[in-house]
């Protein structure tokens, strides 16, 4: 064999050996990956494609004092589709039918447009194809009956995801007080929603989802960890009083063309806030709730603060209300400033009672100067004893920071005592001022204002909040009686004479204060206010009205704010002969009946399983909405509750959340009374219904 041939054969043999060795190496790697390290790589693959999705719990409800629903969570749904599940012939069969159904129901595009979108998703092999968002439970119920989708998830590729959105039936009355909470870190938490977010939110669940083109889809039909629903919050708000207060404040703001205003009504004996309204003028000249001025705005209160100066003078034994004080015709130089009354006076001097009732700045300030100038700390310490030098510690966030000067501070000057005595050179919130007037109405007992009275779940009260006393006696009985007489005198013969013709007797004090902007006082900018209580001789409710920048010619509290208080007091007294009573265990049914009788099948039966010992059976092939009946043995039988689409179903026994879900899907207006389960409905079962109908339901535990 020639050398050339031998060389060629050697090369062929070498190449063949390399191929064999390389193939063996590949086979070894494949074996190693699949067999030896297979578990590791499969786990890594799963970790990249599988994850747990957080499932939010159903947020708890917020109720008024009489169990009217103020905020609730209503379920809504999103439907998607795995377009890789079906073979092409099935897709060709069902797609035209489905597109026709979507076009007929939603009327947002033609069946051809839907078909084009489907075809695009099919070409992309989309396993998470979005069909629709923000659907109701009844929408889902209907869609699941359509061709293909009635075969179930695994045969149709239909993916249904549920979440909840917040509904506030009385949003226009209490938007800022009910509030909201953001879902992100550091987002603002406002009102009751923010303050009680932990209780309302519940505990989140988990669901295993798999990463696919376009997003994630659930791996299983059920959640791996079920969420725990949030607790319910019961407030002190009386919706009837709230409605009265909102309307009266709005009309007052419109009449006087003011920038903003607030009003609070509080129960004297307990400190329960029955109504709190805050309205601000917007760019289009309408008013809405955008900031809680009642608790968040610290301001110089002006003459309503004279009640504090009077309490200090009387309690420290400095004067009697019959003592003569300097009026000086309503004008006097104090330090390097000129102090003036709202109007010139014909009197050089008058009894202290006259100075208070007619809101003489000169009369009050000169008296405080004369009696406390050698020991001003005696005056400022009394202010602090009324808890006015620090925030109340109110439940809601955003409470305004008060400011009370003390002798020795850099900002203290030779005129500070005089100006503080008439409500300047200090800052308080409207709620703090109301707390003082409420204490006088309550014979000297200062209670802490509060807004939430209980926390519970499914109608059961788990935790109650009792009234808190901040000061058992802000002054002696004699002092309180004198101040009560003075407050009645303001109405009978002083600056609140606009309340004389009221059908009920008021006691209180007006205020008119200039507004500062940090550089000085703004020309023609005032706070107009009234603080007091009613009925004067047997106080049930305390009230404060603060109007910011009235611009229609009137600025005085007796003309701007007092008439608003008059309207509120008259209407509230027309509804209630006595103040409301605190919630107690008597309103809770501790008997043997379950609290849920009807509603959505899943949640109703889950509740029976978890919280009761009742047995139950289904009557035939029932649907997702069920109604209960109890037999002689104490067992429950469930039948379908909803049938014909345009007929009113049987709502008796359902919870309010389920009823709202139904009425929203049918575009019905709903008015509810009470708490618990429906026991009466204004539209009888079987009656025809249409969009815009109003449904009244009554509930009880």
C-alpha positions as CSV (number, residue, x, y, z in Angstrom):
1,X,0.0,0.0,0.0
2,X,1.4,3.3,-1.0
3,X,2.1,6.0,1.6
4,X,-0.6,8.2,0.1
5,X,-3.3,5.6,0.5
6,X,-2.1,4.8,4.0
7,X,-2.2,8.5,5.0
8,X,-5.8,8.8,3.6
9,X,-7.0,5.7,5.5
10,X,-5.4,7.0,8.7
11,X,-7.2,10.3,8.4
12,X,-10.5,8.6,7.7
13,X,-10.0,6.4,10.7
14,X,-9.1,9.4,12.9
15,X,-12.1,11.3,11.7
16,X,-14.4,8.4,12.4
17,X,-12.9,7.9,15.9
18,X,-13.6,11.6,16.6
19,X,-17.1,11.3,15.5
20,X,-17.7,8.2,17.6
21,X,-16.1,9.9,20.6
22,X,-18.0,13.1,20.1
23,X,-21.3,11.1,19.8
24,X,-20.5,9.2,22.9
25,X,-19.9,12.4,24.7
26,X,-23.2,13.8,23.6
27,X,-25.0,10.7,24.6
28,X,-23.3,10.9,28.0
29,X,-24.4,14.5,28.5
30,X,-28.0,13.7,27.5
31,X,-28.0,10.8,29.9
32,X,-26.5,13.0,32.7
33,X,-29.0,15.8,32.1
34,X,-32.1,13.6,31.9
35,X,-31.2,11.0,34.5
36,X,-28.5,12.2,36.9
37,X,-29.3,16.0,37.0
38,X,-32.8,15.8,35.7
39,X,-34.5,16.5,39.0
40,X,-32.4,19.6,39.5
41,X,-33.1,21.1,36.0
42,X,-36.8,20.3,36.2
43,X,-37.0,22.0,39.5
44,X,-35.2,25.0,38.1
45,X,-37.6,25.1,35.1
46,X,-40.6,25.0,37.4
47,X,-39.1,27.8,39.5
48,X,-38.9,29.9,36.4
49,X,-42.4,29.1,35.1
50,X,-44.4,28.6,38.3
51,X,-45.1,31.1,41.1
52,X,-47.7,31.8,43.8
53,X,-50.1,34.7,43.0
54,X,-51.4,36.6,46.0
55,X,-55.2,36.4,46.3
56,X,-56.7,39.4,48.0
57,X,-59.3,38.7,50.7
58,X,-62.7,40.3,50.5
59,X,-62.4,43.6,52.3
60,X,-64.7,44.1,55.2
61,X,-67.8,46.4,55.1
62,X,-68.1,49.8,56.8
63,X,-71.5,50.5,58.4
64,X,-73.2,53.5,59.8
65,X,-74.7,53.8,63.3
66,X,-77.9,52.2,62.1
67,X,-76.2,49.6,60.0
68,X,-76.6,51.4,56.7
69,X,-73.8,50.2,54.3
70,X,-71.2,52.9,53.8
71,X,-68.6,50.9,51.9
72,X,-68.4,47.3,50.6
73,X,-66.5,45.1,48.2
74,X,-68.3,43.7,45.2
75,X,-66.8,40.9,43.1
76,X,-65.9,41.4,39.5
77,X,-64.4,39.0,37.0
78,X,-61.9,38.8,34.1
79,X,-62.2,36.1,31.5
80,X,-59.3,34.8,29.4
81,X,-58.8,31.8,27.1
82,X,-56.1,29.3,26.4
83,X,-56.3,29.1,22.6
84,X,-54.0,26.1,22.4
85,X,-56.4,23.7,24.1
86,X,-58.7,23.0,21.1
87,X,-57.8,21.4,17.7
88,X,-58.2,23.5,14.7
89,X,-61.5,21.9,13.5
90,X,-63.1,22.7,16.9
91,X,-61.9,26.3,16.8
92,X,-63.4,26.7,13.3
93,X,-66.7,25.3,14.6
94,X,-67.0,27.3,17.8
95,X,-65.3,30.7,17.1
96,X,-68.1,32.1,14.9
97,X,-70.7,31.2,17.5
98,X,-68.7,32.7,20.3
99,X,-68.0,35.9,18.4
100,X,-71.7,36.3,17.7
101,X,-72.4,35.8,21.4
102,X,-69.8,38.4,22.5
103,X,-71.1,40.9,19.9
104,X,-74.7,40.5,21.0
105,X,-74.0,40.8,24.7
106,X,-71.4,43.6,24.9
107,X,-72.4,45.6,21.7
108,X,-68.9,47.1,21.6
109,X,-67.7,45.6,18.3
110,X,-69.0,43.4,15.5
111,X,-68.8,39.6,15.4
112,X,-66.3,40.0,12.5
113,X,-64.0,42.2,14.7
114,X,-64.1,39.6,17.5
115,X,-63.3,36.8,15.0
116,X,-60.3,38.7,13.7
117,X,-59.0,39.1,17.2
118,X,-59.5,35.4,17.9
119,X,-57.6,34.5,14.7
120,X,-54.7,36.7,15.7
121,X,-54.6,35.0,19.1
122,X,-54.7,31.6,17.6
123,X,-51.8,32.4,15.2
124,X,-49.8,33.6,18.2
125,X,-50.7,30.4,20.1
126,X,-51.9,32.7,23.0
127,X,-52.5,30.7,26.1
128,X,-53.8,33.7,28.1
129,X,-56.0,35.5,25.5
130,X,-57.9,38.4,27.1
131,X,-61.7,38.3,26.4
132,X,-63.3,40.7,28.9
133,X,-62.7,42.6,32.1
134,X,-64.9,43.9,34.9
135,X,-67.7,41.4,34.5
136,X,-70.3,40.7,37.2
137,X,-71.1,37.3,38.6
138,X,-74.2,37.0,36.5
139,X,-72.2,37.9,33.4
140,X,-70.0,34.9,34.2
141,X,-72.9,32.7,34.9
142,X,-74.4,33.5,31.4
143,X,-71.0,33.2,29.6
144,X,-70.5,29.7,31.0
145,X,-73.7,28.6,29.2
146,X,-72.4,29.6,25.8
147,X,-71.3,27.1,23.2
148,X,-67.9,25.5,24.0
149,X,-67.6,27.3,27.4
150,X,-70.4,25.1,28.7
151,X,-68.0,22.1,28.4
152,X,-65.9,23.3,31.3
153,X,-62.4,24.8,31.7
154,X,-60.3,21.9,30.6
155,X,-62.3,21.3,27.4
156,X,-62.8,24.9,26.5
157,X,-59.7,26.7,27.7
158,X,-61.8,29.3,29.5
159,X,-59.9,31.0,32.4
160,X,-62.0,32.9,35.0
161,X,-60.2,35.2,37.5
162,X,-62.0,37.1,40.3
163,X,-61.1,40.2,42.2
164,X,-63.1,42.8,44.2
165,X,-63.7,46.5,43.9
166,X,-64.8,49.0,46.5
167,X,-68.3,50.5,46.4
168,X,-69.5,53.5,48.5
169,X,-73.3,53.8,48.2
170,X,-73.2,57.2,50.1
171,X,-69.9,58.5,48.6
172,X,-71.2,62.0,48.1
173,X,-71.9,62.3,51.9
174,X,-68.7,60.8,53.4
175,X,-66.1,60.4,50.7
176,X,-63.2,61.8,52.8
177,X,-64.3,60.3,56.1
178,X,-64.7,56.8,54.6
179,X,-61.5,57.4,52.7
180,X,-59.3,55.0,50.7
181,X,-56.0,53.2,50.8
182,X,-53.5,52.6,48.1
183,X,-52.1,49.2,47.5
184,X,-48.4,50.2,47.0
185,X,-45.8,50.8,49.6
186,X,-45.9,54.3,50.9
187,X,-49.2,55.1,49.3
188,X,-51.6,57.4,51.1
189,X,-54.1,55.9,53.6
190,X,-57.1,58.1,54.2
191,X,-60.1,58.0,56.5
192,X,-61.6,54.9,58.0
193,X,-60.3,52.8,55.1
194,X,-56.8,53.9,56.0
195,X,-57.0,53.9,59.8
196,X,-58.5,50.4,59.9
197,X,-56.8,49.0,56.9
198,X,-55.4,46.0,58.8
199,X,-58.8,44.9,60.1
200,X,-60.7,45.6,56.9
201,X,-58.1,43.9,54.6
202,X,-58.2,40.4,56.1
203,X,-55.5,37.9,55.2
204,X,-54.4,37.2,51.7
205,X,-54.4,33.7,50.1
206,X,-52.2,32.1,47.5
207,X,-52.8,30.5,44.1
208,X,-50.3,28.6,42.0
209,X,-50.0,30.0,38.5
210,X,-47.8,29.1,35.5
211,X,-46.0,31.6,33.3
212,X,-47.2,31.4,29.7
213,X,-47.1,33.7,26.7
214,X,-48.9,36.9,27.7
215,X,-49.0,36.4,31.4
216,X,-49.8,33.7,34.0
217,X,-52.6,31.2,34.2
218,X,-53.9,29.2,37.2
219,X,-52.5,25.7,37.5
220,X,-55.5,24.4,39.6
221,X,-59.1,25.3,39.8
222,X,-58.9,26.2,43.5
223,X,-56.6,28.4,45.6
224,X,-53.8,26.6,47.4
225,X,-54.3,28.9,50.4
226,X,-57.8,30.4,50.8
227,X,-57.9,34.1,51.8
228,X,-59.6,35.1,55.1
229,X,-62.0,37.9,54.6
230,X,-61.7,41.2,56.5
231,X,-63.6,42.4,59.5
232,X,-66.5,44.8,59.4
233,X,-66.3,48.3,60.9
234,X,-69.3,49.9,62.6
235,X,-69.1,53.7,62.9
236,X,-71.0,56.2,64.9
237,X,-72.2,58.1,61.8
238,X,-76.0,58.6,61.6
239,X,-76.8,58.8,57.9
240,X,-79.9,60.9,58.5
241,X,-77.9,63.5,60.4
242,X,-75.1,63.3,57.9
243,X,-77.5,64.0,55.0
244,X,-78.9,67.0,56.9
245,X,-75.4,68.4,57.7
246,X,-74.1,67.9,54.1
247,X,-77.1,69.7,52.6
248,X,-77.1,72.6,55.1
249,X,-73.4,73.1,54.7
250,X,-73.6,73.0,50.9
251,X,-76.4,75.6,50.8
252,X,-74.5,77.8,53.2
253,X,-71.3,77.7,51.1
254,X,-73.3,78.4,47.9
255,X,-75.1,81.3,49.5
256,X,-71.9,83.0,50.8
257,X,-69.7,81.9,47.9
258,X,-67.1,80.5,50.3
259,X,-64.0,78.6,49.4
260,X,-64.6,75.7,51.8
261,X,-66.2,74.7,55.0
262,X,-66.8,72.0,57.5
263,X,-69.4,70.9,60.0
264,X,-69.5,68.4,62.9
265,X,-72.3,67.1,65.0
266,X,-71.4,65.1,68.1
267,X,-73.4,63.3,70.7
268,X,-72.9,65.2,74.0
269,X,-72.9,62.3,76.5
270,X,-70.6,59.9,74.6
271,X,-68.5,61.9,72.2
272,X,-69.8,59.9,69.2
273,X,-69.5,61.8,66.0
274,X,-72.9,61.6,64.3
275,X,-72.0,63.6,61.2
276,X,-68.8,65.2,59.7
277,X,-68.9,67.1,56.5
278,X,-66.1,68.8,54.5
279,X,-66.8,70.6,51.2
280,X,-64.4,72.5,49.0
281,X,-65.1,74.6,45.9
282,X,-63.6,73.2,42.7
283,X,-62.6,74.9,39.5
284,X,-66.1,74.5,38.0
285,X,-67.7,76.2,41.0
286,X,-69.1,73.0,42.5
287,X,-68.4,71.6,45.9
288,X,-67.0,68.2,46.8
289,X,-65.1,66.4,49.6
290,X,-61.4,66.7,49.0
291,X,-59.9,67.3,52.4
292,X,-61.0,66.6,56.0
293,X,-60.9,70.2,57.3
294,X,-62.8,69.2,60.5
295,X,-59.9,67.2,61.8
296,X,-57.0,68.3,59.6
297,X,-57.0,72.1,59.5
298,X,-55.5,74.0,62.4
299,X,-56.6,77.6,62.3
300,X,-56.9,80.7,64.5
301,X,-60.4,80.2,65.8
302,X,-61.1,83.8,66.9
303,X,-64.0,84.5,69.1
304,X,-65.2,80.9,69.6
305,X,-62.0,80.5,71.7
306,X,-63.4,83.1,74.2
307,X,-65.2,80.3,76.0
308,X,-61.7,79.0,77.1
309,X,-60.7,82.4,78.3
310,X,-63.9,82.7,80.2
311,X,-63.5,79.2,81.8
312,X,-60.0,80.2,83.0
313,X,-61.2,83.5,84.4
314,X,-64.1,82.0,86.3
315,X,-62.4,78.8,87.4
316,X,-59.3,80.6,88.8
317,X,-61.6,82.9,90.7
318,X,-60.6,86.0,88.9
319,X,-64.0,87.5,88.1
320,X,-67.7,87.1,88.3
321,X,-69.9,87.4,85.2
322,X,-71.5,90.5,86.8
323,X,-68.2,92.3,87.2
324,X,-67.7,95.5,85.2
325,X,-65.0,95.3,82.5
326,X,-63.5,97.8,80.1
327,X,-65.1,98.0,76.7
328,X,-63.5,101.4,75.8
329,X,-66.0,102.0,72.9
330,X,-64.7,99.0,71.1
331,X,-61.1,100.1,70.5
332,X,-57.9,100.1,72.6
333,X,-54.1,100.2,72.1
334,X,-52.6,97.0,73.5
335,X,-48.8,97.0,73.2
336,X,-47.8,98.1,69.8
337,X,-51.1,97.0,68.2
338,X,-54.6,98.4,68.1
339,X,-57.3,95.9,69.2
340,X,-60.8,96.6,67.9
341,X,-64.2,95.0,68.3
342,X,-66.1,93.9,65.2
343,X,-68.2,97.1,65.5
344,X,-67.7,100.4,67.5
345,X,-69.4,100.4,70.9
346,X,-71.2,103.3,72.7
347,X,-70.0,102.0,76.1
348,X,-66.9,102.7,78.1
349,X,-67.5,99.7,80.3
350,X,-70.1,96.9,80.8
351,X,-70.6,93.7,82.8
352,X,-68.4,90.8,81.7
353,X,-71.5,88.9,80.6
354,X,-72.2,91.7,78.1
355,X,-68.6,91.5,76.8
356,X,-68.9,87.8,76.2
357,X,-72.4,87.8,74.7
358,X,-71.6,90.6,72.3
359,X,-68.1,89.2,71.6
360,X,-66.1,92.3,72.7
361,X,-62.5,91.7,71.9
362,X,-61.5,94.6,74.1
363,X,-63.6,93.5,77.0
364,X,-62.3,89.9,77.0
365,X,-58.6,90.7,76.4
366,X,-58.3,93.5,78.9
367,X,-59.9,91.3,81.5
368,X,-57.5,88.4,80.8
369,X,-54.5,90.9,80.8
370,X,-55.5,92.4,84.1
371,X,-56.0,89.1,85.8
372,X,-53.2,87.0,84.4
373,X,-50.4,89.5,83.4
374,X,-48.4,88.7,86.5
375,X,-48.7,84.9,86.0
376,X,-49.5,84.2,82.4
377,X,-48.6,80.5,82.8
378,X,-51.7,80.1,85.0
379,X,-53.7,81.0,81.9
380,X,-51.7,78.9,79.4
381,X,-51.6,75.9,81.8
382,X,-55.4,75.9,82.0
383,X,-55.6,75.8,78.2
384,X,-53.3,72.7,78.3
385,X,-55.5,71.1,81.0
386,X,-58.3,71.1,78.3
387,X,-56.0,68.9,76.1
388,X,-55.7,71.7,73.5
389,X,-51.9,71.7,73.3
390,X,-51.6,68.3,71.6
391,X,-53.6,66.3,69.0
392,X,-56.6,64.5,70.3
393,X,-55.4,61.2,69.1
394,X,-58.3,60.8,66.7
395,X,-58.7,57.5,64.8
396,X,-58.2,59.0,61.4
397,X,-54.8,60.0,60.1
398,X,-54.0,63.6,59.2
399,X,-55.1,65.3,62.4
400,X,-54.0,68.9,62.5
401,X,-51.2,69.9,64.9
402,X,-52.4,72.5,67.5
403,X,-50.1,75.3,68.6
404,X,-50.4,76.9,72.1
405,X,-47.7,79.4,73.1
406,X,-46.2,79.4,76.6
407,X,-44.4,82.2,78.4
408,X,-40.6,81.9,77.9
409,X,-40.8,80.7,74.3
410,X,-39.2,82.8,71.6
411,X,-42.5,83.6,70.0
412,X,-44.0,84.9,73.3
413,X,-44.3,88.6,73.4
414,X,-45.9,91.3,75.6
415,X,-49.1,91.1,73.6
416,X,-49.4,87.4,73.3
417,X,-51.6,87.0,76.3
418,X,-54.1,89.5,75.0
419,X,-54.3,88.2,71.5
420,X,-54.5,84.5,72.6
421,X,-57.5,85.4,74.8
422,X,-59.5,86.2,71.8
423,X,-58.4,83.3,69.6
424,X,-55.3,84.6,67.8
425,X,-51.6,83.6,68.1
426,X,-52.7,80.0,68.6
427,X,-54.0,77.3,66.3
428,X,-56.6,74.6,66.9
429,X,-58.7,72.2,64.8
430,X,-62.5,72.5,64.6
431,X,-62.8,69.1,66.3
432,X,-60.7,70.4,69.3
433,X,-62.9,73.5,69.6
434,X,-66.0,71.3,69.5
435,X,-64.6,69.1,72.2
436,X,-64.6,72.1,74.6
437,X,-68.1,73.1,73.9
438,X,-69.2,69.5,74.2
439,X,-67.6,69.4,77.7
440,X,-69.6,72.5,78.8
441,X,-72.8,70.9,77.5
442,X,-71.9,67.7,79.3
443,X,-71.6,69.5,82.7
444,X,-67.8,69.6,82.6
445,X,-67.1,66.0,81.5
446,X,-64.7,66.1,78.5
447,X,-65.1,63.0,76.3
448,X,-62.8,62.1,73.5
449,X,-64.5,62.4,70.1
450,X,-64.6,59.1,68.2
451,X,-65.9,57.7,65.0
452,X,-65.7,53.8,65.2
453,X,-67.7,52.0,67.9
454,X,-67.2,48.3,67.0
455,X,-65.5,45.7,64.9
456,X,-67.2,42.5,63.9
457,X,-67.8,39.9,61.3
458,X,-71.0,38.5,59.7
459,X,-73.1,40.5,62.1
460,X,-71.3,39.4,65.2
461,X,-69.6,42.1,67.3
462,X,-66.1,41.1,68.3
463,X,-64.8,44.3,69.8
464,X,-66.5,47.4,71.1
465,X,-65.1,50.8,71.8
466,X,-66.5,52.6,74.8
467,X,-66.6,56.4,75.2
468,X,-63.3,57.7,76.7
469,X,-63.3,60.5,79.3
470,X,-60.3,62.8,79.0
471,X,-61.2,65.0,81.9
472,X,-63.7,64.2,84.6
473,X,-64.2,67.9,85.4
474,X,-62.8,70.7,83.3
475,X,-64.2,73.2,85.8
476,X,-66.4,73.4,88.9
477,X,-70.2,73.0,88.7
478,X,-70.6,76.7,89.4
479,X,-68.2,77.7,86.6
480,X,-69.9,75.4,84.1
481,X,-73.3,76.7,85.1
482,X,-72.1,80.3,84.6
483,X,-70.7,79.5,81.1
484,X,-73.8,77.7,80.1
485,X,-75.8,80.9,81.0
486,X,-73.4,83.0,79.0
487,X,-73.8,80.7,75.9
488,X,-77.5,81.0,76.1
489,X,-77.2,84.7,76.4
490,X,-75.2,84.8,73.1
491,X,-78.3,83.5,71.4
492,X,-80.9,85.4,73.5
493,X,-79.3,88.9,73.2
494,X,-75.9,88.6,71.6
495,X,-74.1,87.9,68.3
496,X,-76.1,84.7,67.6
497,X,-79.5,86.4,67.5
498,X,-80.2,84.7,64.2
499,X,-80.9,81.6,66.3
500,X,-83.7,83.3,68.4
501,X,-86.4,82.3,66.0
502,X,-85.4,78.6,65.9
503,X,-87.9,76.0,66.9
504,X,-85.4,74.7,69.4
505,X,-83.2,76.5,71.9
506,X,-79.5,76.8,71.1
507,X,-76.5,77.8,73.2
508,X,-73.2,78.7,71.7
509,X,-70.7,81.3,70.5
510,X,-70.0,82.9,67.2
511,X,-66.6,83.6,65.7
512,X,-65.1,85.8,63.0
513,X,-61.4,85.6,62.6
514,X,-58.9,87.0,60.0
515,X,-57.0,84.5,58.0
516,X,-53.2,84.6,57.9
517,X,-50.9,83.2,55.2
518,X,-47.6,83.1,57.0
519,X,-46.6,86.7,56.0
520,X,-49.5,88.4,57.7
521,X,-53.3,88.7,57.6
522,X,-55.0,88.6,54.2
523,X,-57.2,91.4,53.3
524,X,-60.9,90.5,53.3
525,X,-60.3,86.9,54.2
526,X,-62.1,85.5,57.2
527,X,-63.2,82.3,59.0
528,X,-66.8,82.5,60.1
529,X,-67.8,80.1,62.7
530,X,-70.4,78.9,65.3
531,X,-69.9,76.4,68.1
532,X,-72.5,75.3,70.6
533,X,-75.1,72.7,71.4
534,X,-78.8,71.9,71.4
535,X,-81.3,71.8,73.0
536,X,-79.9,74.4,75.3
537,X,-81.5,73.2,78.5
538,X,-81.1,69.5,77.9
539,X,-78.1,69.1,75.5
540,X,-78.2,66.1,73.2
541,X,-75.8,67.3,70.4
542,X,-72.9,69.6,70.1
543,X,-72.1,71.3,66.8
544,X,-69.5,73.4,65.1
545,X,-69.6,75.1,61.7
546,X,-66.5,76.7,60.2
547,X,-66.8,78.6,56.8
548,X,-63.6,79.7,55.1
549,X,-63.6,82.9,53.1
550,X,-67.2,83.9,52.5
551,X,-67.2,86.4,49.7
552,X,-70.8,87.5,49.2
553,X,-70.8,90.5,51.5
554,X,-71.3,88.8,54.9
555,X,-68.4,87.7,57.1
556,X,-69.7,87.5,60.7
557,X,-70.2,84.1,62.2
558,X,-73.7,85.0,63.5
559,X,-74.8,85.7,59.9
560,X,-72.8,83.1,58.0
561,X,-72.4,80.0,60.2
562,X,-75.1,80.3,62.8
563,X,-78.0,79.9,60.3
564,X,-76.4,76.7,59.1
565,X,-76.4,75.4,62.6
566,X,-80.1,76.5,63.0
567,X,-81.1,74.4,60.0
568,X,-79.2,71.4,61.2
569,X,-80.5,71.6,64.7
570,X,-84.1,72.0,63.7
571,X,-84.1,69.1,61.3
572,X,-82.2,66.8,63.6
573,X,-84.5,67.5,66.5
574,X,-87.5,66.9,64.2
575,X,-86.2,63.3,63.6
576,X,-84.9,62.4,67.1
577,X,-86.5,63.2,70.4
578,X,-83.6,61.6,72.3
579,X,-79.9,61.1,71.5
580,X,-78.9,57.8,70.0
581,X,-78.0,54.9,72.3
582,X,-74.6,53.1,72.1
583,X,-74.5,49.8,70.4
584,X,-74.7,46.9,72.8
585,X,-75.1,43.1,72.6
586,X,-78.8,43.4,72.4
587,X,-78.6,44.2,68.7
588,X,-76.8,40.9,68.0
589,X,-78.8,37.7,67.6
590,X,-77.1,35.1,69.8
591,X,-79.7,32.5,69.0
592,X,-79.2,29.3,67.0
593,X,-80.1,30.5,63.5
594,X,-77.2,30.9,61.1
595,X,-76.6,34.5,59.9
596,X,-76.5,33.5,56.2
597,X,-79.5,31.8,54.6
598,X,-79.2,32.6,51.0
599,X,-76.8,34.0,48.4
600,X,-74.0,32.6,46.3
601,X,-73.8,28.8,46.6
602,X,-70.1,28.6,47.2
603,X,-69.8,31.1,50.1
604,X,-73.2,30.2,51.7
605,X,-72.4,26.5,52.0
606,X,-68.8,27.2,53.1
607,X,-70.2,29.3,55.9
608,X,-72.6,26.6,57.0
609,X,-69.8,24.0,57.0
610,X,-67.4,26.3,59.0
611,X,-69.6,28.1,61.4
612,X,-72.7,26.0,62.1
613,X,-73.8,22.5,62.8
614,X,-76.6,22.5,60.4
615,X,-77.0,19.9,57.8
616,X,-78.4,20.7,54.4
617,X,-79.3,19.2,51.1
618,X,-79.8,20.5,47.6
619,X,-83.1,20.3,45.9
620,X,-82.3,19.1,42.4
621,X,-79.6,20.6,40.1
622,X,-79.4,24.1,41.7
623,X,-77.6,27.1,40.2
624,X,-74.9,29.3,41.7
625,X,-77.5,31.6,43.5
626,X,-79.4,29.7,46.1
627,X,-82.3,30.3,48.5
628,X,-82.9,28.4,51.8
629,X,-85.9,26.9,53.5
630,X,-85.9,25.1,56.9
631,X,-87.8,21.9,57.5
632,X,-89.4,20.7,60.8
633,X,-86.3,18.8,61.7
634,X,-84.1,21.9,61.5
635,X,-82.4,21.0,58.3
636,X,-82.0,23.3,55.4
637,X,-82.9,22.7,51.8
638,X,-81.4,24.9,49.0
639,X,-83.1,25.7,45.8
640,X,-82.2,28.0,42.9
641,X,-82.8,31.7,43.8
642,X,-82.4,33.4,40.4
643,X,-84.2,32.3,37.3
644,X,-85.5,34.5,34.5
645,X,-83.1,37.2,33.5
646,X,-85.6,40.1,33.4
647,X,-87.6,39.0,36.5
648,X,-86.9,40.0,40.1
649,X,-85.5,37.0,42.0
650,X,-86.2,36.0,45.6
651,X,-83.6,38.0,47.6
652,X,-85.0,37.0,51.1
653,X,-82.1,35.7,53.2
654,X,-79.3,37.1,51.1
655,X,-76.5,39.3,52.4
656,X,-76.1,42.9,51.2
657,X,-72.9,42.2,49.3
658,X,-74.6,39.6,47.1
659,X,-77.6,41.8,46.5
660,X,-75.4,44.7,45.4
661,X,-73.5,42.4,43.1
662,X,-76.9,41.4,41.5
663,X,-78.3,44.9,41.3
664,X,-75.2,46.4,39.8
665,X,-75.3,43.7,37.1
666,X,-78.9,44.7,36.3
667,X,-78.2,48.4,36.6
668,X,-80.7,48.8,39.4
669,X,-80.6,51.5,42.1
670,X,-80.5,50.1,45.6
671,X,-81.5,51.6,49.0
672,X,-80.8,49.4,52.0
673,X,-81.9,49.7,55.6
674,X,-80.5,47.7,58.5
675,X,-77.8,45.0,58.9
676,X,-77.7,41.3,58.4
677,X,-79.9,39.4,55.8
678,X,-82.7,40.6,53.6
679,X,-86.2,40.1,55.1
680,X,-88.2,42.4,52.8
681,X,-87.8,43.6,49.2
682,X,-89.8,46.3,47.6
683,X,-90.0,44.6,44.2
684,X,-91.7,41.2,44.7
685,X,-90.2,38.0,43.3
686,X,-91.3,37.4,39.7
687,X,-92.0,41.1,38.8
688,X,-90.4,42.5,35.7
689,X,-87.4,44.7,36.2
690,X,-85.5,47.1,33.9
691,X,-82.4,49.4,34.1
692,X,-82.9,52.3,36.4
693,X,-85.5,50.7,38.7
694,X,-85.1,51.4,42.4
695,X,-85.0,48.5,44.8
696,X,-85.5,49.0,48.5
697,X,-84.4,46.2,50.8
698,X,-84.6,45.8,54.6
699,X,-82.2,43.7,56.5
700,X,-81.9,42.3,60.0
701,X,-79.7,40.0,61.9
